[in-house]
Amino acid sequence: MKSPGEPTTRLILYHHTQNGTTVLDSRFQHS
């Protein structure tokens, strides 16, 4: 089983690329 942080970061990266928004990326970095 992989770490829960790995798939989460991947999902955010995919979502960021799909929607083309930096809102999620900014929020994730701040968190």
C-alpha positions as a Markdown table, in Angstrom:
| # | Residue | x | y | z |
|---|---|---|---|---|
| 1 | Met | 0.0 | 0.0 | 0.0 |
| 2 | Lys | 1.3 | 3.4 | -0.9 |
| 3 | Ser | 1.3 | 6.4 | 1.4 |
| 4 | Pro | -1.9 | 8.5 | 1.5 |
| 5 | Gly | 0.2 | 11.6 | 0.7 |
| 6 | Glu | 1.4 | 10.2 | -2.6 |
| 7 | Pro | -2.0 | 9.7 | -4.3 |
| 8 | Thr | -3.3 | 13.0 | -2.8 |
| 9 | Thr | -0.5 | 15.0 | -4.3 |
| 10 | Arg | -0.9 | 13.2 | -7.6 |
| 11 | Leu | -4.7 | 13.9 | -7.6 |
| 12 | Ile | -4.1 | 17.6 | -6.9 |
| 13 | Leu | -1.6 | 17.8 | -9.7 |
| 14 | Tyr | -4.0 | 16.1 | -12.1 |
| 15 | His | -6.9 | 18.3 | -11.0 |
| 16 | His | -4.6 | 21.4 | -11.4 |
| 17 | Thr | -3.7 | 20.4 | -14.9 |
| 18 | Gln | -7.2 | 19.5 | -15.9 |
| 19 | Asn | -8.8 | 22.7 | -14.6 |
| 20 | Gly | -5.8 | 24.8 | -15.2 |
| 21 | Thr | -6.2 | 26.6 | -11.9 |
| 22 | Thr | -3.6 | 27.5 | -9.3 |
| 23 | Val | -6.2 | 27.8 | -6.4 |
| 24 | Leu | -5.8 | 24.2 | -5.3 |
| 25 | Asp | -2.0 | 24.3 | -5.7 |
| 26 | Ser | -1.8 | 27.5 | -3.7 |
| 27 | Arg | -4.0 | 26.1 | -0.9 |
| 28 | Phe | -2.1 | 22.8 | -0.8 |
| 29 | Gln | 1.2 | 24.6 | -0.5 |
| 30 | His | -0.1 | 26.9 | 2.3 |
| 31 | Ser | -1.5 | 23.8 | 4.1 |
